[in-house]
Amino acid sequence: MNYELFIRSSSQSVDFALLKDGKLIELHKEEDDNKFSVGDVFIAKTRKIVPGLNATFVNVGYEKDAFLHYHDLGPKVASLLKFVKSVSTGKLKDYSLKNFPFEKDIDKDGKISDALKSNQSLLVQIVKEPISTKGPRISSELSIAGRYIVLVPFSSRISVSQKIEDREEKDRLKRLVKSITPQGFGVIIRTVAQGKKVAELDKDLQNLLSRWTAMCKKLHRAHHPSKVLGEMNKASSILRDIFNDSFTGITVDDEELYYQIKDYVQEIAPNKESIVKLYQSKVPIFEKFGIERQIKTSFGKTVSMSKGAYLVIEHTEALHVIDVNSGNRSNKANNQEDTALEVNIIAATEMARQLRLRDMGGIIVVDFIDMTHAENRQKLFNHLRDEMKDDRAKHKILPPSKFGLIQITRQRVRPEMNIKTREENPDAIINGAEVEAPIGLVQKINHDLEKLIKKDYKKLTLNTHPFIAAFLTKGIPSVRSKWFLEHKKWVKILPRDAYTYLEYHFFDKDGNQIK
């Protein structure tokens, strides 16, 4: 399993493409104008207390107020409010929490009006970015994430990632972290801390404590609302969360960003510093490494898979619906059940990738091909769970229902990644209409060709627009040459001036059009 990260920088944004064994699995965009990223901490004021919702709206500087529910206050909110008031007025200069007198924990089933008042200063953290018509979702239970640990102010709890299964290792990490954690702070130990020495953990802790101190210094006479602690840049936060020994390359096309990433990698994994490379070619980085092509073919309503199968992805206000189709796949399997299982397994792998790639969240319903045997349904369920193990977003998968549907809930903290794959139609005949991207058309021709070859047509001729004909026949090796190597059949390609840009037809040896 090899991971590669490609970073494309422009004046407005930075794009991050994460590839696993050459296949695009995550796509992120960092825009200059995104002022409300997950993890950012704001000093803000409560606006309106809404007892009916047991929540309050908070002004964080967004056009719509942020939503803060009672359950997101955290048990130590009374201590936090007292701390913010003391620091803001300049009465408290010691930010260590060592001698800070903590208030009593709030009742977990209490009311928002007992904990907060209108127009009250409060430290809040973004847990969900503004999506569609909704403002950001916030929490006053603060946490500062590092490479190996997460620092939780106003807590005393030391907890370990559930993904660390070794009991001895859990106890070792707990013991080490407990010995270095200052009073007034809790710690969550991350999965990547496995096997690390106390010096590495302490270095990470000190870095987080210095970020806490820097944030507290900003609180004195701070403007309300304002950001007092920003998440590190996207490149560093992605590497912080996903970097491991499986990484084989990080390629960047911006010199300044290259040095930043190189320094960060040198800090977290000195032996891996050499994998960071600066890309300096006139060919755009995403074009050079085939990422642009993957983006064009991976987004959109229909997603093609191997063996002629495909997914249809529909989005509604309430949920996402994914339909699995076997397409023109040949039935080499002994029976329909085996065919259904094979297609479903391929679809489950692609679907897990699509969820990460598009960052789809909320409720997802997948209509797999019906299978009658319970053991096959269990196989599919287990395979889907295994494929989604690497997904960083919290998710829950329910077993297949009686109707063959699998329901998934997936955490949504930022807007879904949606890339438009349809393009303006260059034909004047259908003025103003949109058509699919030409690269998608070539894929479609591929599928149709596979279907015809399975039907055992002896001689095939493809008539298409001169531009598409040129794309298929030019270059070494050409697309047509690749078809010949794969199918052992030569396809005659004839350009037709009368055809519209995306029109094509196959003909048999007698010159009859194949419908």
Long-range contacts (C-beta under 8 A, 24 or more apart in sequence): 1-246, 2-246, 2-247, 2-248, 3-242, 3-244, 3-246, 3-247, 3-248, 4-247, 4-248, 4-249, 4-250, 4-251, 5-238, 5-239, 5-247, 5-249, 5-250, 5-251, 6-251, 6-285, 6-286, 6-289, 6-291, 7-235, 7-250, 7-251, 7-252, 7-253, 7-254, 7-257, 7-261, 7-285, 8-253, 8-284, 8-285, 8-286, 9-252, 9-253, 9-254, 9-257, 14-234, 14-235, 14-254, 14-257, 15-286, 16-234, 16-235, 16-238, 17-286, 17-291, 18-238, 18-242, 19-291, 23-294, 23-353, 24-291, 24-294, 24-295, 24-298, 24-357, 25-353, 25-356, 25-357, 26-356, 26-357, 27-295, 27-357, 27-417, 27-419, 28-234, 28-238, 28-417, 29-417, 30-233, 30-234, 30-235, 34-129, 35-61, 35-62, 35-227, 36-60, 36-62, 36-126, 36-129, 36-130, 36-136, 37-126, 37-129, 37-230, 37-231, 38-126, 38-127, 38-128, 38-129, 38-231, 38-413, 38-414, 39-125, 39-126, 39-145, 39-231, 39-237, 40-125, 40-126, 40-227, 40-229, 40-230, 40-231, 41-123, 41-124, 41-125, 41-126, 41-142, 41-215, 41-227, 41-228, 41-229, 42-123, 42-124, 42-125, 42-126, 42-138, 42-225, 42-226, 42-227, 42-228, 43-84, 43-88, 43-121, 43-122, 43-123, 43-218, 43-219, 43-222, 43-224, 43-225, 43-226, 43-228, 44-121, 44-122, 44-123, 44-124, 44-224, 44-225, 45-119, 45-120, 45-121, 45-122, 45-224, 45-225, 46-116, 46-117, 46-118, 46-119, 46-120, 46-122, 47-118, 47-119, 48-118, 49-112, 49-113, 49-116, 49-117, 49-118, 50-112, 51-111, 51-112, 51-113, 54-111, 54-112, 55-112, 56-112, 56-116, 58-122, 58-124, 58-138, 59-224, 59-225, 60-124, 60-126, 60-135, 60-136, 60-138, 60-225, 61-225, 61-226, 62-130, 62-135, 62-136, 63-135, 64-130, 64-133, 64-134, 64-135, 65-135, 66-124, 66-126, 66-135, 66-136, 66-137, 66-138, 67-134, 67-135, 67-136, 67-137, 67-138, 68-124, 68-138, 68-139, 68-140, 70-110, 70-111, 70-112, 70-115, 71-108, 72-127, 72-137, 72-138, 72-139, 72-140, 72-141, 73-106, 73-112, 73-115, 73-116, 73-139, 73-140, 73-141, 74-139, 74-140, 74-141, 74-142, 74-154, 75-105, 75-106, 75-108, 76-102, 76-103, 76-105, 76-141, 76-154, 76-155, 77-106, 77-115, 77-116, 77-140, 77-141, 78-103, 78-104, 78-105, 78-106, 78-115, 79-103, 79-154, 80-122, 80-123, 80-140, 80-142, 80-153, 80-154, 81-116, 81-120, 81-121, 81-122, 83-154, 84-121, 84-122, 84-123, 84-219, 85-121, 87-216, 87-219, 87-220, 88-121, 88-219, 88-220, 88-221, 88-222, 90-220, 90-221, 95-212, 95-213, 95-216, 95-217, 96-182, 96-183, 96-184, 97-153, 97-154, 97-182, 97-183, 97-184, 97-185, 98-182, 98-183, 98-184, 100-184, 102-154, 102-184, 121-224, 123-219, 123-228, 127-413, 128-412, 128-413, 128-414, 129-413, 129-414, 129-415, 130-415, 131-412, 131-414, 131-415, 132-415, 143-188, 144-208, 144-211, 144-212, 144-229, 145-237, 145-240, 145-241, 146-190, 146-204, 146-205, 146-207, 146-208, 146-240, 147-190, 147-192, 147-204, 147-240, 147-268, 148-189, 148-190, 148-192, 148-193, 148-196, 148-200, 148-201, 148-204, 149-177, 149-187, 149-188, 149-189, 149-190, 149-193, 149-201, 149-204, 149-205, 149-208, 150-187, 150-188, 150-190, 151-185, 151-186, 151-187, 151-205, 151-208, 151-209, 151-212, 152-185, 152-186, 152-187, 152-188, 153-184, 153-185, 153-186, 153-212, 154-184, 154-185, 154-186, 155-185, 155-186, 156-183, 156-184, 156-185, 156-186, 157-186, 157-187, 158-186, 158-187, 158-189, 159-186, 159-187, 159-188, 159-189, 160-188, 160-189, 161-188, 161-189, 161-190, 161-191, 161-193, 163-191, 164-189, 164-191, 164-193, 164-194, 166-194, 169-194, 169-195, 173-201, 176-201, 177-201, 177-205, 180-205, 181-205, 182-209, 185-209, 192-243, 192-244, 233-260, 235-260, 235-261, 235-264, 236-260, 236-261, 236-264, 239-264, 239-265, 239-268, 240-268, 241-392, 242-392, 243-268, 243-269, 243-272, 245-272, 247-272, 247-275, 248-275, 249-275, 249-277, 250-275, 250-276, 250-277, 251-277, 251-278, 251-279, 251-285, 251-289, 252-276, 252-277, 252-278, 252-279, 253-278, 253-279, 253-280, 253-284, 253-285, 293-439, 295-419, 296-421, 296-437, 296-439, 296-440, 297-421, 297-439, 297-440, 297-443, 298-354, 298-357, 299-357, 299-358, 299-418, 299-419, 299-420, 299-421, 300-421, 300-422, 300-436, 300-440, 303-350, 303-354, 304-443, 304-447, 305-346, 305-347, 305-350, 306-346, 307-342, 307-343, 307-346, 308-447, 308-450, 308-451, 309-343, 309-346, 309-347, 311-347, 311-350, 311-351, 311-354, 313-354, 315-416, 318-362, 318-363, 319-362, 319-363, 319-364, 319-365, 320-360, 320-362, 320-363, 320-364, 320-365, 321-364, 321-365, 321-367, 322-351, 322-354, 322-364, 322-365, 322-366, 322-367, 323-367, 324-366, 324-367, 324-368, 324-369, 326-369, 327-447, 328-447, 328-450, 328-451, 328-454, 330-454, 337-371, 337-372, 337-373, 337-376, 340-369, 340-370, 340-371, 340-376, 341-371, 341-376, 341-379, 341-380, 343-369, 344-368, 344-369, 344-371, 344-380, 345-379, 345-380, 345-383, 348-380, 348-383, 348-384, 348-387, 349-383, 349-387, 351-384, 352-384, 352-387, 352-388, 352-391, 353-387, 355-388, 355-391, 355-395, 355-408, 355-410, 356-391, 356-393, 357-417, 358-416, 358-417, 358-418, 359-393, 359-412, 359-414, 359-415, 359-416, 359-417, 360-410, 360-412, 360-416, 361-393, 361-410, 361-411, 361-412, 361-413, 361-416, 362-409, 362-410, 362-412, 363-407, 363-408, 363-409, 364-407, 364-408, 364-409, 364-410, 365-405, 365-406, 365-407, 365-408, 366-405, 366-406, 366-407, 366-408, 367-404, 367-405, 368-400, 368-404, 368-405, 368-406, 369-404, 370-404, 371-404, 377-404, 380-406, 381-406, 425-501, 426-501, 427-500, 427-501, 429-500, 430-500, 435-501, 435-502, 436-502, 438-467, 438-468, 438-471, 438-501, 438-502, 441-468, 441-502, 441-504, 442-468, 442-471, 442-472, 442-479, 445-472, 445-504, 448-506, 449-483, 449-487, 449-491, 449-506, 450-487, 452-506, 452-514, 453-487, 453-489, 457-508, 457-509, 457-514, 458-508, 458-509, 459-492, 459-508, 459-509, 460-489, 460-491, 460-492, 460-506, 460-507, 460-508, 461-491, 461-492, 461-493, 461-494, 461-506, 461-507, 461-508, 461-511, 462-491, 462-492, 462-493, 462-494, 462-504, 462-505, 462-506, 462-507, 463-494, 463-495, 463-496, 463-499, 463-504, 463-505, 463-506, 463-507, 464-493, 464-494, 464-495, 464-496, 464-499, 464-503, 464-504, 464-505, 465-495, 465-496, 465-499, 465-500, 465-501, 465-502, 465-503, 465-504, 466-495, 466-496, 466-497, 467-501, 468-501, 468-502, 468-504, 469-493, 469-494, 469-495, 470-495
